[in-house]
Amino acid sequence: MEAFFESSLIQHPLQLLTWGSNAVTEASLLTSVLATLACGLFTVFLSTFLWRWHFENCRDPSSSLPLPPGSFGWPVVGETLHYLREGMTDFVSNRRPKDGVFKTHLLGSPMVRVDSDQKISQLASKEPHGLASSLPQSTRFIFGENGVSVVSGKDHASMKKNLRQAFAPVRLRDYLPIVQDCIRRHVTSWAQGADENKMLGFKACQRLVCDLILETVVGCTRDQDPDGKVREAFVICNDNMFCVPLAIPGTTFYKVKQARQVVVDFAKARIEAASSSDKDYVSVLDVLLTHQGKSAEALPKDGAEENLREDSDEKSSENGRLSEIQLIDNAVTIMLAGTDTVTSALCSILKLLGKYPEKLAAFRKELESQDLLDSGRDDDLSFELIQSMTYLQAVNKEVLRLLPPVAGMFRSTKKTVEIEGCQIPANWRVLYGVSSMHMVTEAFTDRENFVPERWLDPNLEKQLKNEYPCSYLPFGIGSRMCLGRELAQLEMSVFAIEVARLIDWTLLNPDARRVLRPIEKPFDDLPVAVRRRK
């Protein structure tokens, strides 16, 4: 045995050297991996510490109040990845403290989320000097820098006053026949034939609203968008309101930029055509053009749009009229802002009346009392009649309370502002949480359920006005309240009436989870089975 061992050492000396070399190499490799891992962990720890230390030290030393509780997350991305993974509802519920105010870092900015009606009221009282509207850059681009949703200060007040005439009650009466005809046409098509038809409720409502926007806002029909490019552009812009503003071919924003240009070109063409139109109904654009005294010759052509943008703030006339580019941007804003928000509201009506059949029965009873349930006419509605239907108005309000289309409102601090117990430094974003605040305010009982009857109590409206002024904000607050809210409510009312009397429907997945990116909708687009009402 000893001879064999000695022979092996003599015959295979290189094998021993190789084995030793491999052992050293593996040990060195393991050491390198561990060292690299340790350095990586240390770098992450240090960068995270410095990241959070930086923002924690952004507090204004002139204020003795601390920052709100919360976390700034990871370097650069903040808590954005958590938000995308968890969804807004879980993200907020996992972080919201008892007082409803917490700090975070989302979409590249430090942000304070406010879900308390009292705190929102305090902050709203500081607008517009302490806080101002602050939309993400991609949203600003989509609406246009000269649109009412983007401009601020005196320009915003003047522009909103100018546009408001198109949404006055006298104009809503003008729009009603168009609204009813369009909605009735779509709802009837959902239940064609004797059999049950299956469809996606959200998508069906979206198609309806796109046609409704074409007809009520710019005064044309789908025949004037034969290939559907304009309606497709509406959807692309609304689906990507919040995206990285990087206009490189292949990116989402590049696609959005192209889609917006389609809408801009369409708006310009409709403005030019409106001056010579002989149609027998009135659109929002007709009202604005009549007030402006515009003609086709006054509009920018041949690439002059960018030149107009450079000095658009100086282009309004002495009478406070809109400049040409302001008119275009506001036409685009009204079309795009009213598409998915109204789609969401109509889809929520379909969902909640389908999920609570006893509420649908109560609503149909009101329709029957007004001889509307089986009238068989397509022109039997009037503005005054709709306003007088108390249960219908209660349904609309409860839909907007339980499932508001817009989950929150963005603001930014122009200077350090203080609210009870904490400070918010200058240049931070503030998000008023509408949907979550509706679910935590003490103004409502039985908050998780669909209870239109609560709105039949006249004391509730008084209580909201006097004790809880910021507890119900489906259309925003203050000077930034939605310009087209009365038109949206009219569209909701007509839709509720027509679905209640024309069809029966069954929700195929009534408890589908909700998504709020960027508007309220069911995750599965609300599959429903529809049949003609007997």
C-alpha positions as CSV (number, residue, x, y, z in Angstrom):
1,M,0.0,0.0,0.0
2,E,2.8,2.4,0.9
3,A,4.5,1.5,-2.4
4,F,1.3,2.2,-4.3
5,F,0.9,5.6,-2.5
6,E,4.5,6.6,-3.3
7,S,4.0,5.5,-6.8
8,S,0.9,7.6,-7.1
9,L,2.7,10.7,-5.8
10,I,5.5,10.1,-8.3
11,Q,3.2,9.4,-11.2
12,H,0.6,12.2,-10.6
13,P,2.4,15.2,-9.1
14,L,0.5,17.5,-11.5
15,Q,-2.9,16.3,-10.2
16,L,-2.0,17.4,-6.7
17,L,-0.8,20.8,-7.9
18,T,-4.0,21.2,-9.9
19,W,-6.2,20.3,-7.0
20,G,-4.5,22.8,-4.7
21,S,-4.7,25.4,-7.4
22,N,-8.5,24.8,-7.9
23,A,-9.1,25.0,-4.1
24,V,-7.3,28.4,-3.9
25,T,-9.2,29.6,-7.0
26,E,-12.6,28.6,-5.5
27,A,-11.7,30.2,-2.2
28,S,-10.7,33.4,-4.0
29,L,-13.9,33.4,-6.1
30,L,-16.0,32.9,-3.0
31,T,-14.2,35.7,-1.2
32,S,-14.7,38.0,-4.3
33,V,-18.4,37.2,-4.4
34,L,-18.9,37.8,-0.7
35,A,-16.9,41.1,-1.0
36,T,-18.9,42.2,-4.0
37,L,-22.2,41.4,-2.2
38,A,-21.1,43.2,0.9
39,C,-20.1,46.3,-1.1
40,G,-23.4,46.2,-2.9
41,L,-25.4,45.9,0.3
42,F,-23.4,48.7,1.9
43,T,-23.9,50.9,-1.2
44,V,-27.7,50.2,-1.1
45,F,-27.8,50.9,2.6
46,L,-25.8,54.1,2.3
47,S,-27.6,55.5,-0.7
48,T,-31.0,54.7,0.9
49,F,-29.8,56.4,4.1
50,L,-28.6,59.5,2.3
51,W,-31.8,59.5,0.1
52,R,-34.1,59.5,3.2
53,W,-31.8,61.8,5.1
54,H,-31.9,64.4,2.2
55,F,-35.7,64.6,2.2
56,E,-36.1,64.4,5.9
57,N,-33.9,67.5,6.1
58,C,-36.0,69.4,3.5
59,R,-38.2,70.6,6.3
60,D,-38.5,74.3,6.6
61,P,-36.4,75.4,9.7
62,S,-38.7,78.4,10.1
63,S,-41.5,76.1,11.1
64,S,-41.3,74.1,14.3
65,L,-43.6,71.4,13.0
66,P,-42.3,68.1,11.8
67,L,-42.9,66.5,8.4
68,P,-45.9,64.1,8.2
69,P,-45.2,60.4,9.0
70,G,-44.3,58.1,6.2
71,S,-41.4,56.9,4.1
72,F,-39.6,58.1,1.0
73,G,-38.9,54.5,-0.1
74,W,-35.8,53.6,-2.2
75,P,-33.4,55.9,-4.0
76,V,-34.7,57.4,-7.3
77,V,-37.9,55.3,-7.5
78,G,-39.2,56.1,-4.1
79,E,-42.3,54.1,-3.4
80,T,-43.5,54.0,-7.0
81,L,-42.8,50.3,-7.4
82,H,-44.8,49.6,-4.3
83,Y,-47.7,51.6,-5.6
84,L,-47.6,49.8,-9.0
85,R,-47.5,46.4,-7.3
86,E,-50.1,47.0,-4.6
87,G,-52.5,49.3,-6.4
88,M,-53.8,52.6,-5.0
89,T,-56.3,51.1,-2.6
90,D,-53.9,48.7,-0.8
91,F,-51.0,51.2,-1.1
92,V,-53.0,53.9,0.8
93,S,-54.7,51.6,3.3
94,N,-51.3,50.1,4.3
95,R,-49.8,53.5,5.0
96,R,-52.6,55.8,6.1
97,P,-52.2,56.9,9.7
98,K,-55.1,57.7,11.9
99,D,-55.1,61.4,11.0
100,G,-55.1,60.6,7.3
101,V,-51.9,62.4,6.3
102,F,-48.6,60.7,5.3
103,K,-45.6,61.5,3.2
104,T,-44.2,59.3,0.3
105,H,-42.3,59.6,-2.9
106,L,-44.1,58.9,-6.1
107,L,-43.6,59.6,-9.8
108,G,-40.3,61.3,-9.1
109,S,-41.5,63.8,-6.5
110,P,-41.8,64.0,-2.7
111,M,-45.5,63.9,-2.0
112,V,-48.0,64.2,0.9
113,R,-51.2,62.3,0.7
114,V,-54.2,63.7,2.5
115,D,-57.3,61.6,3.1
116,S,-58.8,63.7,5.9
117,D,-61.7,66.0,5.1
118,Q,-60.6,68.4,7.9
119,K,-57.0,68.5,6.5
120,I,-58.2,69.0,2.9
121,S,-60.4,71.9,4.1
122,Q,-57.3,73.5,5.8
123,L,-55.2,73.1,2.6
124,A,-58.0,74.3,0.3
125,S,-58.2,77.5,2.3
126,K,-54.6,78.2,1.4
127,E,-55.3,78.0,-2.4
128,P,-54.2,79.6,-4.7
129,H,-51.5,81.5,-2.8
130,G,-50.0,78.6,-0.8
131,L,-50.9,75.8,-3.2
132,A,-51.6,75.5,-6.9
133,S,-52.8,72.8,-9.3
134,S,-50.0,70.5,-10.2
135,L,-50.6,68.0,-13.0
136,P,-47.9,65.4,-14.1
137,Q,-45.9,66.6,-17.1
138,S,-47.5,64.0,-19.4
139,T,-51.0,65.2,-18.4
140,R,-50.1,68.8,-19.0
141,F,-48.9,67.9,-22.5
142,I,-52.1,66.0,-23.3
143,F,-54.4,68.8,-22.2
144,G,-52.2,71.6,-23.7
145,E,-50.3,74.3,-21.9
146,N,-53.0,76.8,-22.9
147,G,-55.9,74.8,-21.6
148,V,-58.1,75.6,-18.6
149,S,-56.8,72.5,-16.7
150,V,-53.2,73.7,-16.9
151,V,-53.1,77.5,-16.7
152,S,-53.2,79.1,-13.2
153,G,-53.9,82.4,-11.4
154,K,-55.8,85.2,-13.2
155,D,-55.5,83.4,-16.5
156,H,-57.3,80.4,-15.1
157,A,-60.1,82.5,-13.6
158,S,-60.6,84.5,-16.8
159,M,-60.5,81.4,-19.0
160,K,-62.9,79.4,-16.8
161,K,-65.4,82.3,-16.8
162,N,-65.2,82.4,-20.6
163,L,-65.8,78.7,-21.0
164,R,-68.5,78.3,-18.3
165,Q,-71.2,79.8,-20.6
166,A,-71.0,76.6,-22.7
167,F,-72.2,74.6,-19.6
168,A,-75.0,76.9,-18.4
169,P,-78.4,75.3,-17.8
170,V,-79.8,77.0,-20.9
171,R,-77.1,75.2,-22.9
172,L,-77.7,71.8,-21.2
173,R,-81.3,72.0,-22.5
174,D,-79.8,72.5,-26.0
175,Y,-77.6,69.4,-25.6
176,L,-80.2,67.1,-24.1
177,P,-81.7,65.9,-27.5
178,I,-78.2,65.0,-28.8
179,V,-77.3,63.2,-25.5
180,Q,-80.6,61.2,-25.4
181,D,-80.4,60.2,-29.0
182,C,-76.8,59.0,-28.8
183,I,-77.3,57.1,-25.5
184,R,-80.5,55.5,-26.6
185,R,-79.0,54.4,-29.9
186,H,-76.1,52.7,-28.1
187,V,-78.1,51.0,-25.3
188,T,-80.6,49.7,-27.9
189,S,-77.8,48.1,-29.9
190,W,-76.5,46.3,-26.8
191,A,-79.7,44.2,-26.7
192,Q,-80.3,43.5,-30.4
193,G,-81.9,40.2,-31.1
194,A,-84.0,37.9,-28.9
195,D,-81.0,36.2,-27.3
196,E,-78.8,37.4,-24.4
197,N,-75.7,39.3,-25.6
198,K,-72.4,39.3,-23.6
199,M,-70.1,42.3,-23.7
200,L,-67.6,44.2,-21.6
201,G,-69.5,47.0,-19.9
202,F,-66.6,49.4,-19.6
203,K,-65.6,49.1,-23.3
204,A,-69.3,49.5,-24.4
205,C,-69.6,52.6,-22.3
206,Q,-66.3,53.9,-23.7
207,R,-67.6,53.6,-27.3
208,L,-70.8,55.3,-26.3
209,V,-69.0,58.2,-24.7
210,C,-66.5,58.7,-27.6
211,D,-69.5,59.1,-29.9
212,L,-71.2,61.4,-27.3
213,I,-68.1,63.6,-27.2
214,L,-68.0,63.9,-31.0
215,E,-71.7,64.9,-31.1
216,T,-72.0,67.2,-28.0
217,V,-68.6,68.9,-27.9
218,V,-67.7,69.4,-31.6
219,G,-71.0,68.8,-33.3
220,C,-70.3,65.9,-35.6
221,T,-71.2,62.2,-36.0
222,R,-69.1,59.1,-36.2
223,D,-69.5,59.4,-40.0
224,Q,-67.1,62.3,-39.9
225,D,-64.5,59.9,-38.2
226,P,-65.1,57.0,-40.5
227,D,-61.9,55.1,-39.7
228,G,-62.3,55.7,-35.9
229,K,-58.8,57.3,-35.6
230,V,-60.1,60.2,-33.5
231,R,-62.0,57.9,-31.1
232,E,-58.9,55.7,-30.9
233,A,-56.8,58.8,-30.1
234,F,-59.2,59.6,-27.2
235,V,-58.6,56.2,-25.7
236,I,-54.8,56.3,-26.2
237,C,-54.5,59.7,-24.5
238,N,-56.8,58.8,-21.6
239,D,-55.1,55.4,-21.0
240,N,-51.7,57.1,-20.7
241,M,-52.4,60.3,-18.8
242,F,-49.6,59.3,-16.4
243,C,-46.5,58.2,-18.3
244,V,-42.8,59.0,-18.6
245,P,-42.6,62.1,-20.9
246,L,-39.9,60.7,-23.1
247,A,-40.8,61.2,-26.8
248,I,-38.6,58.5,-28.4
249,P,-40.1,56.2,-31.1
250,G,-41.4,53.1,-29.4
251,T,-42.2,54.7,-26.0
252,T,-45.7,55.3,-24.7
253,F,-45.3,59.0,-24.6
254,Y,-44.3,59.0,-28.3
255,K,-47.6,57.2,-29.0
256,V,-49.5,59.7,-26.9
257,K,-47.9,62.6,-28.8
258,Q,-49.1,61.2,-32.1
259,A,-52.6,60.5,-30.7
260,R,-52.9,64.1,-29.3
261,Q,-51.9,65.5,-32.7
262,V,-54.8,63.6,-34.3
263,V,-57.2,65.2,-31.8
264,V,-55.6,68.7,-32.3
265,D,-56.0,68.4,-36.1
266,F,-59.5,67.2,-35.7
267,A,-60.4,70.1,-33.4
268,K,-58.9,72.6,-35.8
269,A,-60.9,71.1,-38.7
270,R,-64.1,71.2,-36.7
271,I,-63.5,74.8,-35.7
272,E,-63.0,75.7,-39.3
273,A,-66.1,73.8,-40.4
274,A,-68.3,75.2,-37.7
275,S,-68.5,78.7,-39.2
276,S,-70.3,77.3,-42.2
277,S,-72.3,74.5,-40.6
278,D,-76.1,74.5,-41.1
279,K,-76.9,71.6,-38.6
280,D,-80.1,71.9,-36.6
281,Y,-78.6,71.4,-33.1
282,V,-76.1,73.2,-30.9
283,S,-72.7,71.8,-29.7
284,V,-70.3,73.1,-27.0
285,L,-68.0,74.3,-29.8
286,D,-70.8,76.3,-31.4
287,V,-71.5,78.1,-28.2
288,L,-67.8,79.0,-27.7
289,L,-67.3,80.1,-31.3
290,T,-70.4,82.3,-31.2
291,H,-69.2,84.0,-28.1
292,Q,-65.7,84.4,-29.5
293,G,-66.9,85.8,-32.8
294,K,-64.4,83.5,-34.6
295,S,-64.3,82.6,-38.2
296,A,-62.3,80.0,-40.1
297,E,-59.9,82.5,-41.5
298,A,-58.8,83.5,-37.9
299,L,-57.4,80.0,-37.1
300,P,-53.7,79.0,-37.4
301,K,-52.8,77.2,-40.6
302,D,-49.6,75.8,-42.2
303,G,-47.7,75.0,-39.1
304,A,-48.4,78.4,-37.4
305,E,-49.5,76.6,-34.2
306,E,-46.1,76.7,-32.5
307,N,-45.7,80.4,-33.2
308,L,-49.0,81.0,-31.6
309,R,-48.0,79.0,-28.5
310,E,-45.0,81.2,-27.8
311,D,-47.1,84.3,-27.1
312,S,-50.6,82.8,-26.5
313,D,-50.8,84.5,-23.1
314,E,-50.7,87.9,-24.8
315,K,-53.2,86.9,-27.5
316,S,-56.5,87.2,-25.6
317,S,-58.4,90.3,-26.7
318,E,-59.4,93.2,-24.5
319,N,-62.8,91.6,-24.1
320,G,-61.3,88.5,-22.4
321,R,-61.9,86.3,-25.4
322,L,-59.8,83.2,-26.1
323,S,-56.9,83.3,-28.5
324,E,-56.9,80.9,-31.3
325,I,-54.5,78.5,-29.7
326,Q,-56.3,78.7,-26.4
327,L,-59.5,77.8,-28.2
328,I,-57.9,74.7,-29.7
329,D,-56.3,73.6,-26.4
330,N,-59.5,74.0,-24.6
331,A,-61.5,72.1,-27.2
332,V,-58.9,69.3,-26.8
333,T,-59.2,69.5,-23.0
334,I,-63.0,69.3,-23.0
335,M,-62.9,66.3,-25.4
336,L,-60.2,64.3,-23.5
337,A,-61.1,65.3,-19.9
338,G,-64.7,64.2,-20.6
339,T,-64.1,60.9,-22.2
340,D,-62.8,58.4,-19.6
341,T,-64.3,60.2,-16.6
342,V,-67.8,60.0,-18.0
343,T,-67.1,56.4,-19.2
344,S,-66.1,55.5,-15.6
345,A,-69.3,57.1,-14.2
346,L,-71.6,55.3,-16.7
347,C,-69.8,52.0,-16.1
348,S,-70.3,52.4,-12.3
349,I,-74.0,53.0,-12.8
350,L,-74.2,49.8,-14.8
351,K,-72.2,48.0,-12.1
352,L,-74.1,49.3,-9.0
353,L,-77.6,49.1,-10.4
354,G,-76.8,45.5,-11.6
355,K,-75.3,44.5,-8.2
356,Y,-78.2,46.0,-6.2
357,P,-81.4,44.9,-8.0
358,E,-83.6,46.4,-5.2
359,K,-82.2,49.8,-6.0
360,L,-82.8,49.4,-9.7
361,A,-86.4,48.4,-8.8
362,A,-86.9,51.5,-6.7
363,F,-85.5,53.6,-9.6
364,R,-87.9,52.0,-12.1
365,K,-90.7,52.7,-9.7
366,E,-89.8,56.4,-9.9
367,L,-89.7,56.2,-13.7
368,E,-93.1,54.6,-13.8
369,S,-94.5,57.4,-11.6
370,Q,-93.3,59.8,-14.3
371,D,-94.8,57.8,-17.2
372,L,-91.2,57.2,-18.4
373,L,-90.8,53.5,-17.9
374,D,-92.7,52.3,-21.0
375,S,-93.3,55.5,-22.9
376,G,-91.9,54.2,-26.1
377,R,-90.8,57.7,-27.1
378,D,-87.2,58.8,-27.8
379,D,-87.8,62.5,-27.0
380,D,-89.7,62.3,-23.7
381,L,-87.1,63.9,-21.5
382,S,-86.7,67.5,-20.4
383,F,-84.1,69.2,-18.3
384,E,-86.6,70.2,-15.7
385,L,-88.1,66.7,-15.5
386,I,-84.7,65.1,-15.0
387,Q,-83.8,67.6,-12.2
388,S,-87.1,66.9,-10.5
389,M,-86.5,63.1,-10.2
390,T,-85.2,62.8,-6.6
391,Y,-84.3,59.1,-6.7
392,L,-82.4,59.5,-10.0
393,Q,-80.4,62.4,-8.5
394,A,-79.7,60.3,-5.4
395,V,-78.5,57.4,-7.5
396,N,-76.0,59.7,-9.3
397,K,-74.7,61.2,-6.1
398,E,-74.3,57.8,-4.5
399,V,-72.5,56.4,-7.6
400,L,-70.0,59.3,-7.4
401,R,-69.6,58.8,-3.7
402,L,-68.8,55.1,-3.8
403,L,-66.9,55.0,-7.1
404,P,-65.7,58.5,-8.0
405,P,-64.1,58.5,-11.5
406,V,-61.1,60.5,-10.3
407,A,-59.4,59.1,-7.3
408,G,-57.5,62.2,-6.3
409,M,-56.5,65.8,-7.0
410,F,-52.9,67.0,-7.5
411,R,-51.6,70.2,-5.9
412,S,-48.1,71.6,-5.3
413,T,-46.9,73.9,-2.5
414,K,-45.8,77.3,-3.6
415,K,-44.4,77.9,-0.1
416,T,-44.2,76.0,3.1
417,V,-47.7,75.3,4.4
418,E,-48.8,74.1,7.8
419,I,-51.7,72.0,8.7
420,E,-52.6,70.6,12.1
421,G,-49.5,68.9,13.5
422,C,-47.2,69.0,10.5
423,Q,-45.6,71.1,7.7
424,I,-45.4,70.5,4.0
425,P,-42.3,72.2,2.5
426,A,-42.3,74.4,-0.6
427,N,-42.3,72.6,-4.0
428,W,-43.7,69.4,-2.7
429,R,-46.7,67.7,-4.3
430,V,-49.9,67.2,-2.4
431,L,-52.5,64.7,-3.3
432,Y,-56.1,65.1,-2.0
433,G,-57.4,61.5,-1.8
434,V,-61.0,61.7,-3.0
435,S,-62.0,58.0,-3.2
436,S,-60.4,57.0,0.1
437,M,-61.6,60.1,1.9
438,H,-65.2,59.2,0.9
439,M,-64.6,55.9,2.7
440,V,-63.3,57.3,6.0
441,T,-65.3,60.5,6.5
442,E,-67.7,60.6,9.4
443,A,-70.2,62.4,7.2
444,F,-71.6,59.1,5.9
445,T,-72.7,55.9,7.6
446,D,-72.7,52.5,6.0
447,R,-69.9,53.8,3.8
448,E,-69.1,50.6,2.0
449,N,-72.6,50.0,0.6
450,F,-74.6,51.5,-2.2
451,V,-77.4,53.5,-0.4
452,P,-79.0,56.1,-2.7
453,E,-81.6,56.7,0.0
454,R,-79.1,58.5,2.1
455,W,-79.3,61.5,-0.3
456,L,-83.1,61.7,0.1
457,D,-82.5,63.1,3.6
458,P,-82.3,66.9,3.2
459,N,-80.2,67.2,6.4
460,L,-77.3,65.4,4.7
461,E,-76.8,68.2,2.1
462,K,-76.9,70.8,4.9
463,Q,-74.4,68.7,7.0
464,L,-72.0,68.4,4.1
465,K,-72.1,72.1,3.5
466,N,-71.8,73.3,7.1
467,E,-69.9,70.6,9.0
468,Y,-68.1,68.5,6.3
469,P,-67.4,70.8,3.4
470,C,-64.6,68.6,2.0
471,S,-66.2,65.2,2.6
472,Y,-67.8,64.8,-0.8
473,L,-65.5,65.9,-3.7
474,P,-66.3,63.9,-6.9
475,F,-65.8,67.0,-9.0
476,G,-63.0,68.6,-7.1
477,I,-62.9,71.7,-4.9
478,G,-62.7,75.4,-5.1
479,S,-61.6,77.2,-8.3
480,R,-60.4,73.9,-9.8
481,M,-63.9,72.2,-9.6
482,C,-64.8,70.4,-12.8
483,L,-66.0,72.8,-15.5
484,G,-68.3,70.3,-17.2
485,R,-69.8,68.7,-14.1
486,E,-73.4,69.7,-14.9
487,L,-73.1,68.2,-18.4
488,A,-71.5,65.0,-16.9
489,Q,-74.4,64.7,-14.5
490,L,-76.9,65.2,-17.3
491,E,-75.3,62.4,-19.3
492,M,-75.3,60.1,-16.2
493,S,-79.0,60.8,-15.7
494,V,-80.0,60.1,-19.3
495,F,-77.9,56.9,-19.3
496,A,-79.5,55.7,-16.0
497,I,-83.0,56.3,-17.4
498,E,-82.3,54.5,-20.7
499,V,-80.6,51.4,-19.3
500,A,-83.3,51.1,-16.7
501,R,-86.2,51.1,-19.2
502,L,-84.6,49.5,-22.3
503,I,-82.5,46.5,-21.0
504,D,-82.0,44.0,-18.2
505,W,-78.5,42.9,-17.4
506,T,-76.6,40.5,-15.3
507,L,-73.1,41.1,-13.9
508,L,-70.9,38.1,-14.7
509,N,-68.2,39.0,-12.1
510,P,-69.9,41.5,-9.7
511,D,-67.0,41.4,-7.2
512,A,-64.1,42.1,-9.6
513,R,-61.4,44.1,-8.0
514,R,-61.1,47.8,-8.9
515,V,-58.2,49.6,-10.5
516,L,-57.5,53.3,-10.3
517,R,-55.0,53.9,-13.1
518,P,-55.8,56.6,-14.0
519,I,-59.6,56.4,-13.5
520,E,-61.9,54.1,-11.6
521,K,-62.8,50.9,-13.5
522,P,-63.3,47.2,-12.9
523,F,-60.2,45.2,-13.5
524,D,-61.9,42.9,-16.0
525,D,-63.8,45.8,-17.7
526,L,-67.2,44.6,-16.3
527,P,-68.4,41.6,-18.3
528,V,-72.2,41.6,-18.5
529,A,-75.0,39.7,-20.1
530,V,-77.6,42.0,-21.7
531,R,-81.1,41.3,-23.0
532,R,-83.9,43.5,-24.1
533,R,-86.2,44.5,-21.2
534,K,-89.7,42.9,-21.5
